[in-house]
Each structure stands twice: as C-alpha cells, then as structure tokens.
Amino acid sequence: MPQEFHVIRCFACLVFQVHQVKKKPKWQCKMCGEKQSVRKVYGKGAGKDCRLLVQSLNMTAGQITDEDANCQLSSSDPLVEEKEMSQVFMEA
C-alpha cells in the first residue's frame, strides 16, 4: 500500500509543502519551524504528484509576489517622483 501525502500551506510564511499523512493532524513547517494544525488540504496523493503540485503553487505565488513588488516599485520610483515635482515647480 503506497504512502499518502497532503499538500498543505503554512499560515506564517505562506509556503506550500508536502507532508506525509499521519494520525495526528499536527505538523511543523519546514521553512519557518511553526507548529500548526492541518486546516486545509490543497491536494492528496502520491509523493511525486504532490511535489509537482507544490512546485507549481509556490512558483505561481512567487510570480504574483514579484508582480506586486514591481508595481509598488514603479509607483514609488524616485526618478519619476523627481520629474513630477520639477514639473509642479515649473508650472507655479
């Protein structure tokens, strides 16, 4: 009988992980070390299938985080702010 694994997500660092199914619904995050309960299972199955799912979920989450950071950087770009300020002073 093959082992069953769950895809779960840490509440603290928000990283998806694969953990072996146990009798107790408690687990410890491999990234930040937080102990927690299984709240939501994002996937079940064999180890290989769960690892592939975790890779794609973490990659997607990373891309979204990068896009958010790029949007924030472009809106607070010092060169853009300096040009806008100089235009305001020239108009006055």
N, C-alpha and C positions, 0 to 999 in steps of 0.2 A: 504494500500500500504506500503510495507516494506521499511525501510531506506536503502539507498545505501551508501557504503563505498569504499574508494580508498586506495590502498597500495602505499605509496609514500616514498621517501628516502631523508633525509636531506643532503644538499650539504656540510655542515660544519662538522658534526660528523659522517656522513655516516651510520646512523641507519635507518632501515626501520620502518615505522609507519603506523597505520591505522587512517584515518581521515574521518569524515562524509562529503559527497559531499555537497558543498554549491554553491550559485550563483556566488560568487566571487572566483577566482582561487588563493586566498592568504591563507597562513596558517603559523602557528608558531610551530617550533619544540618543542616537549615536553621534550626533553633531554637537549638541549643547549639554547633554547629560541630564536633562529634566526628566523626572519620573512622572508618569501620567497614565491615565486610563484610556482604553480604546473607546473613542466616541463615535467615529465614523470610519467605515472601511471603504476605501476608494476602489479596491479591486481584490479578487481572490484567485488563487490558482497555484500552478507550479512555480518554482523559484525563477526560472528563466523568463516566463511570461510576466511575472510581477516586476522583475528587474527592468525589462524593456519598457513597461508602463511607467515606472518611477523615473526612468531617464527622460522619457518624453514629457511627463508632467513637470519635472524640475527644469527642463530646457524651456518649456513654454512660460513657466513662471519667471525664469531669469530674463527672457526676452521682454516680457511685459514690464519688469522692473527697470530694465535698461531703457526702454522707450519712455517710461515715466521720468527717469533721471535726465534723459536728453531733452525732454520737453521743459523741464524745470531749468536746466542749464541755458537753454536758448532764450527763455523768458528773462533770465537774470544775468545775461551776458554783459559784462562791464563795458565793452566797446559799443554795444547797441545803446546802453543807458547813457554813455557819454555823448554819443551823437544826438540822442533825443534831447539831452539837456542843453547842448550847444545850439540846437535849433530853437529851443524855447527862449534862450537868452538873445538870439539874433532877431527874433520876432518882436521882442519887447523894446 
